Amino acid sequence: MKRHILTQLLSIIFFGIILTSTAWSGQVVTEEIRQWASRVIEQDKILKTDSGIKTVAILYFNNKTGQARLDPLQKGLTLMLINDLSFVEALRAVERVRLQAVIEEMGVGVAGLVGTDTAPRVGKILGARWLVTGDILKEDLNSIHIESSILDTYDQQVYSLPRAEGTWEAFVNIEKYLLFRIIESLKIELTLEERALLKKPLTKNINALLDFFKAIDESDRGNYRLAERYYERALKSDPDISYTGLYLGELRSLELVDSIHVNDRELMHSLRAGTSLTDRHSSGITTKREQRPEVDNTSINIGILLPSF
């Protein structure tokens, strides 16, 4: 019990440091964000970006392994890259909730898989000079590889990235490899502090990782109670998994689930004061959707992820 309390306290301190140094918008696509997406698309408005900062949007990766159980990796890999890139001062990664809202409004669907013909417009609407796209492919029963590229939305040039490949056990390492290739391609020089932060793995537990990804997708679908359960299950598998406790607190602070905790609400409200404007959503403008699905209890037991890159 004492260890659990200590873990929660350290998590609060850790995320407090993160949120005071980086822009954080949460992972719930609120009604406010959806209204914003509707306006910019209706007006065919292209967002302006700071010419001194390179802006990149990471689209969802296509799962072409033929295994539906790996669909959570499509958004999961994108979210990992966006969260990591948020630590790079010379770069601005478009918030995932804005990406999700725009592609839904464009009729792409909740899954958010954007075709090559639509991708350039998505990038321009989001104000991104650079657009990362890719496919998750199956090498064999125990490994995968990821083929990806960067699109320059200004001149429509496409630059292929080196293929990232490895075993399922090393999925976090695969993401890290791709992360550093993106940074190199954009010719960004990292500080020692940034490089150290980027090497930190999200988790060493594959089951926690997949439940974390499922929670994000269910939240997008409005299945907030199911998302809560996946977040809780991820934390049970790995109490130290990054971001999960904070995103769970967001669901509760927005009163999207019944199990609201006062401490969660107070924590989120206090942290939002110093974050980006896109995170300042009131529960009054968030549409509640009644959902009562059950948690998928299947898991993939493939061992422990490698701890370092």
N, C-alpha and C positions, 0 to 999 in steps of 0.2 A: 504493500500500500504506500509506504514511504517512497519507494523507488518510483512508483507511478506519479506521485505528486511532484517529485523532483524532476522527472522527465517533462511533465507539463510546464513547470516553471522555467526550465531551460529552453523549452520550445518557445514560450512567450518572449523570453529575452532575445533568443536568436532571431525570431521573426520581427521583433521590434527593431532590431538593428537593420534587418533587410529593408523594412518598409520605410525607414527614415532615410535610407540611402538610395532607393530605387523606386520608380513608379510602379504601383501595383494596382490592378483593376479588378481583382477577383476573378472567379470563373463562372458566375451566374450571369446568363444573358438576360438582363432585366428588360422591362418594358421601355425604359428610357433609352437603352442602347438600341432596341428594335426600332423605336421611333426615329432615332438619329439615322440609322441605316436606311429607313424608308425615305427620309428627306434627301439624303445625299444621292440616292439612286434616282429618285423622281426628278431631281434637279440636274441629274447627270453631272454633279459637282465633283471636281477633282481636288482633293485636299492638298494644301500647300505644305511643303516640308522645309525644315531648316536646312539651308544649303550647306551649312557647316557640319551637319551630322548625316551620316549615311543611314538611310531608312530601308529596312528589309521586312518583307512579309513572308512568313513560312506557311505555305499551304499544307493541307492534310496530305499525307502520303497514301498512295493506293496500295492496298493489300492484294497482291497478285500471287500469293502462295497457294491459293486454292483451299485455304483453311479458314473457315468463317470464325473460328474461335480466336483468331489473331486479329480480327477487325479492330479491337481496342487499340492496337498499335498505331493505327492510322492517325488518330488524334493525339495519342499518347506521345509519339515521337515528336510531333510538331510542338506540343506543349513543353516537352523537355528542352527543346532547342530554344523556344521563346524565353523560357525562364532563365536559361543559362545566358543567352545573349543580353538579357536585361542588366547583367552585371558589367557589360562593356560600355564604358563612358562615351566612346567615339561612335557608338552605333545605337540606333533606336529600332527595336523590334516591335512591330505592330501587335497590339494586344489581341489575344486569341478571341475574346468576347466580341470585339469589333469585326474580326474576320468571320466568325460564326454568324453574326447578325447580318452582315452584308451578303454572304452566300445564301442564307435562308431567304432573304428578301428578293434575291435575284432568281429564286425558284430552283436553286440547286438541290435543296433539301437539307434535312438535319444532319445527314452524314457528311455533307460538305465536300464531296469529291468534285473538284473543279476540272473541267476539260481544258485542253491546250488552247482552244478557241476563245474560252471565257477568261482564262488566267490573266492576260494583259489588262483587261478592263477592271478586274478585281484589284489588281495591284495599283492601278491609277486611282481608283475610288478610295483606296486605303491610304493614298499618299506615299506609296512605297516605290522607290527607284528600283529596288532589287526584289526579285520574287524567286523563292526557292521552291522547287517542286521535285517529286521523286516517287519511286515505286519500291515496295518491299517485295522481294522475290525469294523463292525457296531454292537454296543450293542443293540440299539433300534433307534427310529426315532430321538431322541435328543442327543444321546451320542455315543461315539466311544471308542474303546480300542486298544492299540498298543502292540503287542507281538513282542519282539525282543531278540536278542542274540548276544554274542561276540564270534567270531571265532579266535582262536590262530593259525595263519597260519604256525607257526613253528612245532607244534605237532598235528595240526588238531583237537584239543579239542574245543568243543562248550560249552559255558557257558550261560545259560538262564538268562535274566534280569527280574526283577519284572515287572508285567504287568502295563502299564500306562493307566489309563482310566479316563473319565470325560465327561462333556457335551461339545457341540460344542463351547459354550460361553467361555469355559476354555481351548481352544486349546493351547494357549501360555503356560499355566500352565502345561499342559500335556507334552509339549516339555521340560519344565524346570525340571519336575520330572524325565523324561528319561535321561536328561543331567546329573543330579547329580548321578543317578544310574550308568551311564557309568563311571563317574569319581571315584566313590566308588569302582566299580569292578576292575578298573585298579590300585587301591590302591594309589591314588594321594592325597596328602594333600594340600588343597587350603589355600592361604593366605586370610586375611580378605579383602584385596583390590580385589583379584580375585573373591571371593564369592560375593562381592557387585556388581561387573560388570556383573557377570553371572545371577544375579537376575533381571537385567534390561530387561523389555519386549521389543520385537521388535516393537510392536504397540498394542494399545487397540481397534483397529477397524478391525473387521473381513473382511470387504470388501476391505480395503486397503491391508490387508495381502494376500488375494487371488489374487488381481491384481498384487501384487509384485511377487507372485509365477508364475503367468501366464507370466509375463514379462521375467522371467528367462528362462522358457521353450521355449517361442517364439524366444528368442535370440539364444538358442541352435539350433533351426530349421532354422536359418538364416532369420527369419522374423523380421528384426531389426526395421522397422518402426512400426510394431505392438507392439513390445516390448517397444518402446519409448512411445507409447500411453498408454500402461498398467502402465508403471512407472509414467507417468503424472497423470493418474487417481488415482493411489495409493496415490500420494502426495496430490491430491485434497481432497481425503477422510481423510487423516491424514498428514498434512505438516511436522509432526515430526517423521514419520516412519523412523526407522534407515536404513542406507545404501542406500536407494532408490535413493536419490539425487545424490549420488556418482556413482552408477551404471548407472544412466541416463547420467551423465557427461562423463562416459567412452564411451558409445555409440557415443556420439557427438565428443569426442576427437579423436576417431578412424575414424571419418568421415563416419560412417556406416549409418547415417541418414542425411536427408537434412537440418534439423533444427539445424545446428551446431552453437554454440555460442562461441565466442572467449574466454570469461571468463571461460567457461567449459574446453576448451582445455588447456588454460594456467594453470588452477587449477590442472588438471590431470597430466600434464607434470611436474609440480613442486613437486607434491606429490610423483610421481613415483621415484624420485631421491633417496628416502630413503627406498624404499620397496624392495620386493624380486625380483630376476632376472626374474621370470616367468611373471612379470607384464610389463616388458620392451619390449612392442611390438610396432613396427612402423606401421603406417597406410599403408605403402607401401607393407607389406607382408600380409596384411589382405585382404581376398577375399570378395569383395562386392557381395551381391546377391540381385537382384531386386525383391522386394516383395511389393505388394499393397493390403494386406488383410484389412478387417475391424475389429474393436475392438468388442469383444463379450460384449454386454451391460447387460448381465444377472448378477445378484448378489444374494448373500445369506444373507438375513437380519435376523441375529440371535442374534442381540444385541451386547453389549460391552464386550470385553474380560476382564477377571479379571486382575487387575493391578499388582498383587504381587504373589510370589510363596510361 
